Amino acid sequence: MTEIPAPPPPLPETPWLRLDPRMLLVHPVREVGRFLPVLIGVVVLGAGGNRLGWPQLLAVVVPVGIGLARYLTTRYRIHADRVELRRGLVSTHILSTSLDRVRTVDITASPIQRVLSLATVRIGTGTGGDDDLDLDGLPTEQARALRAQLLHSIRPPAPATDDPDGEPAVVGGEEVVARFEPAWVRYAPFTSAGFVAMAAVVGVVFQLGDDLGFLDRFEDDPAAVSLRAGSAVAVAVLGVAVLGVVVAFSVIGYLVANGNFALSHTTPDGSWHVRRGLLTTRETSLDDERLRGVAVGEPLGLRLVRGGRLSAIVTGLDRSESGSSALLPPTPRRLVDRVAAAVVGSEEPVHATLVDHGPRARTRRWTRALVPAALMAVALVVLALLTDLGGLAVLAVLPLVVGAVLGWDRARSLGHALVGDWLVARSGSLTRRRELLATDAVIGWNLHSTWFQRRAGLVTLVATTAGGSQRVVVVDVPEEVAVRLTTEAVPGLAEQFRSS
């Protein structure tokens, strides 16, 4: 008779751990800050009294009590192969996730936490929302040790030892790949946030010009003309001043977010570490085993000053956690290319010459840019004919010029390449992106086409993956080229779905 083996003994229960007691100085202050509008209102309403009443006391005691309760009711532990977080006073909420679902570990520290040598550990699981675990606050060294425990590839370097032949052993360590340079701040005004602020400045200047009557027709009276000229100078000076303030704030925002930036790589295990932040510091760690490629961001503003940004394509990381995948802020393009080559392990896919998609694809890029511009120009001409605003007819040339430039840039940006084990795709103009995806990360192909694409013999090829935005898109590629690309990139994946 076969003896049934006894089940393994249960693992000993791991005790629940508290956060650091110094958080008692942080949580109440945070809660008071959240209740600050209510607190100000209560104090103002009770300002007429000579004594401190119970509403004012409650306005202070309640947030402080919430902060104390938050600390006293929060526990965490790593039990077996799971990390668990328990919190809540009236209703207990337990978050639990398997260690193999941990995608990123972020360590952040607010200014008050830095003073107290504390940090917040955010464990990203790739699902986003409330499923991410926040351990708010641990001692800084304990937070880094926990990060090393959660991401198995992050281990402290082994001590140097000599082998029997007398040769020194290879020692693991941390290599700094990029470090913050003050010259990077010149890219701050050319980011999307900087352009939005500048557009707002232009709108304010035009509004002031309209309020002052500068945009109206000049009168024949010389005194009126002189007055309008003075108003124009005042508006111009004000516009320059406001523009200077916008540039200054964009630079300050860049410094606050990216000051003390450092990107490093640990060897021999392999993990990427990003540290940044002037006031609130943030450390993000990405395991090489979950990194499947990079995306080079080339927005129009940064291209004008030869800059770019770099992010990682990480398995299981969704769009809501895009901040955890950023490898480089807006920096010189040559640095972006160098770091991208270091991440993928080769310069060839970064600088590869892209395959042109042909004249039909270029025609579609031109058409999609010029048709909306032509419609806008016609609308301006019609509006000028129906009103006495004849200047609108002259402005109708502007959208045509912008559409032509946009179509030209879109056409020259379009392309793809298959370099070794890397799929490279580039498209876009205002927000151009060059994505490099490892072919072994492709889990599926999707070919679709619109009625206009079918008439031109083109398709949109989508490489499905589990990292980043879950897809890398090759736009307006000839159908036969797309089919051949799927076969060469991942042999056997697409063929099984084709009819013989």
Sequence and secondary structure as in RCSB ss.txt:
>XXXX:A:sequence
MTEIPAPPPPLPETPWLRLDPRMLLVHPVREVGRFLPVLIGVVVLGAGGNRLGWPQLLAVVVPVGIGLARYLTTR
YRIHADRVELRRGLVSTHILSTSLDRVRTVDITASPIQRVLSLATVRIGTGTGGDDDLDLDGLPTEQARALRAQL
LHSIRPPAPATDDPDGEPAVVGGEEVVARFEPAWVRYAPFTSAGFVAMAAVVGVVFQLGDDLGFLDRFEDDPAAV
SLRAGSAVAVAVLGVAVLGVVVAFSVIGYLVANGNFALSHTTPDGSWHVRRGLLTTRETSLDDERLRGVAVGEPL
GLRLVRGGRLSAIVTGLDRSESGSSALLPPTPRRLVDRVAAAVVGSEEPVHATLVDHGPRARTRRWTRALVPAAL
MAVALVVLALLTDLGGLAVLAVLPLVVGAVLGWDRARSLGHALVGDWLVARSGSLTRRRELLATDAVIGWNLHST
WFQRRAGLVTLVATTAGGSQRVVVVDVPEEVAVRLTTEAVPGLAEQFRSS
>XXXX:A:secstr
                B   GGGGGTHHHHHHHHTHHHHHHHHHHTTTSSS  HHHHHHHHHHHHHHHHHHHT E
EEEETTEEEEEE SSS EEEEEEGGG  EEEEEE HHHHHTTEEEEEEE SS GGGSEEEEEEEHHHHHHHHHHH
STT        B TTS B    EEEEEEE  GGGGGGGGGSHHHHHHHHHHHHHHHHHHHHTTTTS   S HHHH
HHHHHHHHHHHHHHHHHHHHHHHHHHHHHHHHHTT EEEEEETTTEEEEEE SSSEEEEEEEGGGEEEEEEEEEH
HHHHTTEEEEEEEEBT  GGGGGGGEEEEEEEHHHHHHHHHHHHT SHHHH   B   HHHHHHHHHHHHHHHHH
HHHHHHHHHHHSS THHHHHTHHHHHHHHHHHHHHHHH EEEEETTEEEEEE STEEEEEEEEGGGEEEEEEE  
HHHHHHTEEEEEEEESBTTSEEEEEEEEHHHHHHHHHHHSTTTTGGGS  
